[in-house]
Amino acid sequence: MRCGRPIFTYFKVKGWGWYYLSTVIDDYSRYIIHWELCSSMTSDDVYRTIDKAVEKAGITFQNPPYLSSDNGPCYIASSLKQYLCKVYNIKHIHGKPLHPQTQGKIERYHRSMKNVIKLNHYFCPSELENAIDEWVKYYNESRFHESLDNLTPRDVYLGQGEKIKKIREIIKQNSINKRIFDNKTMKYQSK
């Protein structure tokens, strides 16, 4: 993780009320490092989400990323900035107020996810969590991004992008060579 972008979005669970999805995305690869469905939107929820994201990403104190967030109440608390610096040596940067483009990648991710997740009604939080889990797996491992040279976030996050692009180039060249050979063979057969 070079730059993490945490942000909340919300869902209504019938009979249970509002639930908040706290997500940390790697800015470079668009890989969803960690997400958590929370019943509130407090700084404790942010701490918990970031702690798990840092653990999953294998971040060390010597090689810290920076964290860029919006200006929501749970992100502007000075205690969060101190916590990130003291515990993880992570620099916390806030996006420009009233400028959602700063958080564009995670905002776009949430919109894409909600376009799928909100097609169904959920009657308990665990149903919603299962649907989100399926979506995150699809998004990270199967959804190709044009902006990532048609690679998945997982491919880029794990550093496999160049290897995959080289393999694709070999396959493409082999296909071109086969077409050239087939065209030449057809010309000679027709004479």
Secondary structure, 3 states (H helix, E strand, C coil): CCEEEEEEEEEEECCCEEEEEEEEEECCCCCEEEEEEECCCCHHHHHHHHHHHHHHHCCCCCCCCEEEECCCHHHHCHHHHHHHHHHHCCEEEECCCCCHHHHHHHHHHHHHHHHHHCCCCCCCHHHHHHHHHHHHHHHHHCCCEHHHCCECHHHHHCCCHHHHHHHHHHHHHHHHHHHHHHHHHHHHHHC
